[in-house]
């Protein structure tokens, strides 16, 4: 039986891409609040014979917001090209080079959970909100703007991979966050 609905987000992992195109071991990031990828790419419509004759949409990946309670400095520094100094402080460089990484996470479903990986991600500096404490301590969040580009996976131009547990894929599903899965 397939899902009727999906809800919840958990198990956020970040895996940085190495120079050789492979990925480091994914790092779990606690406190994910939301992830909202929006498709990127234009549609073209061509009319002939007084009707829509041809249409196509380019898949240029996604732009996304990744909202977390707090993005660990060690991960943020690598993402946006900042430096952690000898005192443990985070120095944001104006010319820091963004690192490429993969985003892995899980969305729950009413029947099956779905795990996903977005392969070729780059983040900009996070939007942060700071405000005074009033009667209650209300947590604030950080939001990264992420650009997800197509990349070559097993000889194909690909953007993401999703997987739900079934009778034949338990080994891959259960080890999904151990390394970045490269679809064949």
N, C-alpha and C positions, 0 to 999 in steps of 0.2 A: 504494500500500500504506500502511496506517495503522500507527501505533506500537503495539507490544506493551507497551512499558514507557517510563517517563520517569525521568530521573535528572539530577543536576547542576543547579546554579543559577549564573547569571552575568549580566553586563550590567545590573546594578542601576542604575536612573536615578530621580531624583526631579525632578518638575516642579511648581513652586508655582503655585497657582491665583490669577489676578488678580481684582480686584474686579468686572470685567465678565464673569467666568465662564470666560474663556479661560485657557490655561496658558502659563507661561513656557517657554523652551527647556529640555528635560530636562538635568539635570546628572548626569554619570556618577559613581557612588560605588563605589570599589574596595573589595574585601574583604568582600563579602556571604558569609555563612556559611549562613544559613537563613531561610526565610520560610514561616510556617505559618498561613494563614488558616483560621478555624473559622466555619462558617455561624452567623449570628445570626437569630433569629426563632422563634417558637413554632408548634407544630402544634396543631390542634384536631381532635378526633374527636367526632362526633355519632352517637349510636346511636338507631335507631328500628326497629320491626318485628323486634326481637331480633337485630339485626345492625348492623355499621358502615354507616351510611346516608350519611354525608358526612364527608370529611376535607379539610383544607387546611393549607398551611404558609405562613407569612408570610416573605417575603424581606426581612429588615431589614439586609442587608449582611453584614459579617464583623467578627470581632475577630481580630487577628493578632499574632504576634511576629515582628519583623524583627531578625535577629541579624547583626551586622557585626563585623569585626575592630576597627574604630574609626570612629565616625561623625564626619566633619569638623565642627569647631566652627561654621563658617559656615552649614552646613546645619542642624545641631542647633539653633543659636540661632533660626533662622527657624521651625523646626518647633514649638518649645516656648515661643517668646516670650521668649527670653533676650537679653542684650545683650553684644556684644563691645566692650570698652572701649578707650581710647586706647593701652593697653599690650599689647593683643592678648589679654587675659584674658577668659574667659567668665563673665559674671555671671548666675546663675540668679535670675530674678525670681519672687517668690511669686505675683504677679498677672499674669504674662506671658500673652499671648493666643496660643493655638495657631494656626498657619497651616494652611490646607487645601492639600493637595498630592496628586499622583498618583504611584503606584509603578509603574514599568515594569521588566520583567526578562525573562529567557529561561530556560526549562527545556529541557534536551536530551532527545532521544528516540532510540530505536534506529534510526528511519527518518528522522524529521523533528524539528527543533527547534520549540518552541512559544514564542511571545512573548506577553506579557500586560500589560495595564494595569488597575489598580484606580483608579477615578476620584476618589472623594471621601474622602481619608484625613486623619486627624488623629492625632498621636502624643503620648503622655505622656512624661515624663522617662525616660531609659533606665536599665535595671538595669545596674549595673556591678559587676565583680568584680575586686578587687585582691588579690594574694597574693605572698608572698615567692618569690624565685628559689631553687630548690634545685639539684640537680645539672645540670639542663637548664633552658633558658629556654623556658617554656611560655607561649605567647600567651594572653591573656585576651580576652574579647569584650564588646560592649555589646549589650543587647537592648531595643528599643523595643516598647512595647505600642501597637498601632495599631487605631483604630476606623475601619471603612470603611462609610460610609453610602450608601444609594441617592441618586442625583442625577439631574437631567434631562439626558439626552443625546439630541439630535435629537428632542425632544418625547416621549421615553420615559423612564420611571423605570428607571435602569440602575445597575449596580454595577461590572462589569468587562467586559473584552473580551479574547478570546484569538484568536491567529492562528497557523496553521502554513503554511509555504510550500507553494504548489501551482502549477499551470501558469498560473493567471490572476491571482495577487496579488503577483508578484515586486516590483513597484514599491512597494507599500504595505509589504510585509514588509522589504525592504531599507532603507527609510527609517523604520522603526518607532520608532527611538530619536532621530530628528531633531526630532520634535514629538509631542505627545500626539494619537494617532489618535482621531477622533470618528466612531464608527460611524453609518451612515445609518439 
